[in-house]
Amino acid sequence: MMELMLLPGLAGYEDRVRRSLERRLDDIGIDSRSDRLGNLVADFPGEGPSVMLFTHMDQLGFIVRRIEADGLIRLERLGGVPERALAAQEVLICVGEGRDVPAIIANKSHHATTPTEKYQVVPYADLYVDAGFSSADEADGVGVRIGSPVVYAPSAVHLANGRVSGTSVDDRAGCAVLLEVARQLQQRRSGPPVHLAFTVQEEFNLRGALPLAQSLEPDIGIQIDLALATDTPDMDARGDVALGGGPAMSLYSFHGRGTLNGIIPHPAMVHLFETVAQTIGIPLQRSAQTGILTDLSYVQYVGDGVASIDMCYPMRYSHSARELCDVNDLVSLSELLTAALAQIGPNFSLSRDDYT
């Protein structure tokens, strides 16, 4: 996971992450394939309803919008980047492996700010990036151009009690979980057909998973992403999900703006994960949130409808430059997923009448 967090992979520019995941799958003897958009898929044959088990490998960030004559750079946001967390952040302008350009988002000198400015959030359009260039030609000379992808400077740090902080925990943590599930699937002797996928462009309007689902036509969709941890003072009214408390199951998600989309999970999947978690002794937390959206919301539309559920790991400080999760939750989530998949056989019912 830590190595994956250090790879830049802005939505639409995930290729470094994809190649790393492909190598990791190959190292454990698992063949994978990529589609035209860059989604990476490993297929495990079996019997029963087919499962699309997936997580996204991209991250949010920025696109270079303008390069000023003096070499300072203006950015456009890509994804849900919080403006209030941007000033003074380190970023990386991605021009190619071994050629990326470090820079900072400028923060007006404290000694020059007015009393009013000290308590204002600067709109992203007014911010600029300083890479040390003295001219636009100097920026162009090292490959920085309008359209260049920019991400938070990659970081991965071990904290106390098995906790990890850094960039793109969302969703390199999910990628790490699926790599472990892939190892377990490789060794199984029975179970359903599983299409294990790492998808692209989730942070940019949920683009990658839908064409993949249209191609695979799964019966079941299980998506891995974060659940908002609510065990900090600023979040305690939002729910009851604790870091280190085990994996979480989303019972309701709704974006509430923009796409106005979300997921109400299929009762067969809720029953499956509740039953398996109780059987193997893994605590299963429950989440219901407005403001959360994953690409599963579009996968659910495919064909006659896909029995869908978001399975999650608790995470703090979402979409900031320093997100935080507990590795123990990731381990438990991979165990729960592996055990749940083993219970999906030829007679597994997706009829709502069997669960309601």
N, C-alpha and C positions, 0 to 999 in steps of 0.2 A: 504493500500500500504506500509506504513512504516514498519509494522510487517512482511510483505512478504519480504521486502528488507533485513531484519535481519536474514533470513533463508538461510543457505548455500545450494546451489543446483547446483553443477557443472554438466555439461552435462554428462549424464550417471549415475548420482547420485542425481536425482531430488526428491527422495522419501519424504523427509521432506516437501518440498514445495507442492508436490502432496497431501500429507495427510492433510496439512493445508487448501488447496483449497477445498478438499473433505469435510472437516468439515464445512467450511464456506457455501458451497452449501447446505449441510444438515441442517444447522441452519436456512436457509430461505426456507426449505421444498423442495429442488430440489434433486432428485436422480441423481447419477452419477455412472460411471463405468470406470474401467481401463483396458487397453489391456496389452498384454504381454510385450511390451516395456516400459509401464508406462504412456502412454498418458491418460489423464483424459477427459471424454466426458459426457456431459449432453444433452439429446435429448428432443426437443420440437416439438411435432407433428403439422402438418398444411397442407395446400393445396398450390400447386404451385411448382415451381422449388425448389429443395432442396439446402440448403445453409450450407456450412461448414465455420463457423466463428471461427477463432482460433488465438492463440498467443502462444509463447513458454514460458515455465517456467524455463528453464535451464539458466545457466550463464557460461561465459568463466572462465578460470583459469589455473590450473597446475596439473600435476601428479608427485609424487615423483619418480625420476629417479634413484637416488643413495643415499645411506647414508654412509658418510665417517666414518672412524674408530674413528675420534674425535667427532662424533655426528653432524657435519654440514651436510646439506642436499642439494642435487642438484635437480633441477626441469626440467621437460619437459613442454612446453606450450601446452595448449589445447584451440584451438580457436585463434581468432585474437588478441592476447595479444601484446600491444605495448612495445617493449623493452625499449624505451627511458623513459617510465613512471614507471619503476620497482624498481630501486634502492631506498632503505630506506622505501619501502612500508611495512605495516603490513599485514600479511596473517594469515589464519586459516587452520591448517591441520585437516581434518575431519576424525576422527576415530570413532565417535559415539556420539549421543546426551548426553550432560553432560560430555563428555570425550575429546572434541576437544582440540587441542593444539595450542595456540597462538605462533606466531613467527614473525620474520622480515626478509626481504630480505636485505642482508648486503650491505653497501655502504662504500667503502674504506675510511678510515679516511682522511679528507681534508688535514691535515698537512703532510700526507705522499704521496699525489698525485703529480705527475710531472706536469709541465705546460701543456704538451700535454694531459695528462689524464683528466685534469679539463674540457676539451671540447669534450670528447669522450663519446659515448654511449656504455656501456659494453654489449656485446652479452649475451643473457639469459643463454646460455650454460656455461658461465664463472661466472655467479652469484651463490651465495649460500645462503641458508636460515639458520638462527641461531635461534633455539628454546631454547637455554640455555643448551642443552644436553652436557655432557662431553664425551659420547661414543656412538657407534652404539647400544650397548646392552641397554643403557638407553632409547634410542629412541624406540627400539623394545619393551621394557617393558611397554610402555604406548600405544602401538598399531600402531606406525608409521612405515610403511613398504614400500618397493618399490610398487608402484601402488596406494598408498593412495592419495585421492583427496585433492587439496589445492585450496582455493579461497582467493580473497582479503578479509581482515578482514571486516565482515559485518558492514555497517554503514548506518544510515538514519538521516538526519538533515533537520529541517525546516529552510528555509531562508526567506528573505523579500518578500512581495508581492505574497504569495502563492506558492513560488518556493521550490522545494525539491531537495536535493543533497544526494548522497551516492552511495553505490554499487548496481549493478544489477537493476538500473532503467530500463535498457534493460534486461529483458522485464517484470519485476514485475509491471511496470506501465501498460503494456498491460493486465496483469492478473487482475489488479484492475478495468480496464475499462470493461473487460468481466464479472466480478462479478456483476457490476452494470447493464449491459445489461441483464444478467441472471435474475436479480430481475424484470426487466421490462417485459421480455418474460414470466415469470411465471404468470403475471397478464393479459396478452393479451387475446383477444377473437377470433382473426383471424390472419392470416399471414402464411408464408411458413413454411415447415419443416426446423428446424434449428438444426444442430449438433454443439453445442458450445464446443470447445475443448481447452485444455491446453496441448501443445505438448512438447516432450522431444528432446534432442540432436540436437537442431537447431544450436548451436554454434560448434558442431562437425559434419560438413559436412551435415547438414540439414537432419538428419536421421529419426526423429520421425513422421513427418507429412505425408510422402509418404505412408507408410503402412496403416496408419489410413484412408487416402483418398481412397486408393484402397479398403478398407473394406466398407466405407460409400458411395462411388460412387456419390459424390455431383454434382449438375449442376453448382453451383456457389461457388467460393472460395473467402472469404474475410479474409485477414490476417492483424493483428494489430501489428505494430512495430514502431520503431522510424523513424522520418525524420531528417536529419541533419539540425540543426538550423544554419543559416548563418548570424546571427546578431552580431557576434563578429569580431574584427579586422582581425583575422587570417582566417576567413571564408567568408568574404563579397563578394568574387569573385565567390563563389561556387553556389550561388542561391539566392532565395528571400524568405526564410522561417524564421519567427521570433518567438522566444519564447513568449508565451502569445498571439499570433496572431490567435489562433484557430487551429483546426485539419488540417492536410495536406493530400493531395491525391498524390500518386506517379504516374506520367505519364510515367516514364521510370526508370528502374534500371538495372544495368549491373555490374557484379563483376569485369570484366576486367582482371582477372588473375585466375589461378587455375581452378575452375569449368567452367569459361566462361559462366555463366548463369545469368538470370535476368527475368524481367517481363515487357511486354508491356500490359497495362490493356485492358480488353474487352470494346468496346465502350458502351455496354449496362450499364456497371457498372459505367463508367465515367459519362454518362448521368444521371443515377439514383442519384448519390451523388451530382452532380452539381445542379440538379433540387431541390432535397430535401433541401440542404443547403440554397439555395436561398429562398425557401418557408418558412422555419422556422427561417430564419434570423441568421444563424450561418456562420461566415466567413470561407471560405474554401481556404487554401493555396495550392499551386501547387509546386511539387518537381520533378526534373529530375536529377539523379545522377549516375555517374560511381563510383564504389567502394562499392556499397550497394547491398546486396543479402539477400533474405529471403527464407524460406522453401516453400513459395507459388510457387516458380519457378519450383519445382518438382510436386507439387499438380496439376499444370496446365496440366500436361501430362496425367492424369488419364482418362481412358475410351475414350470417343469421344472428350475429351478436356473439361476443366473446365473454365467457364467464370470468370476470376480472376481479383482482384485488391488489392493492398496494401493500407490500410488506416492507417494514422500515427499520432503520436503526436510529436511535435518538441522537440529535445533533444540536449544538448550541451555535449561535451567532451566524445564522445562515446568510449567505451571499456577501459576507464581509471578506476582507483579505485574510482573516484568521478564524476559520471555522474550527469546531472542536467536537470530537467523538470519543467513545470508549471502545477500545479494541475488544474487550470482553463481550460487548453487545454484538459485534460483528461475528465473533466466533459462535455465539449462541444462535444468531440468525442463520448462519450457514448450516448449522446442525439441524435447525428447525426446518429449513427448506429441503434438505436432503431427506429427512424423515417424512415430510409431507408428500414429496414426490413419490416415495415408495408406496404410499397408500392409494395412489391413483392407478387403477387397473382397468381391465376391459369392462367391468361391471360398475365402475364409478358413475354415479348418477349426477347429471347436471339439471335434472328436473326440479324446478322451484317447489313443486308440490311435496317433494320429499324432505324439505327443510323448513317449510313455513306452515 
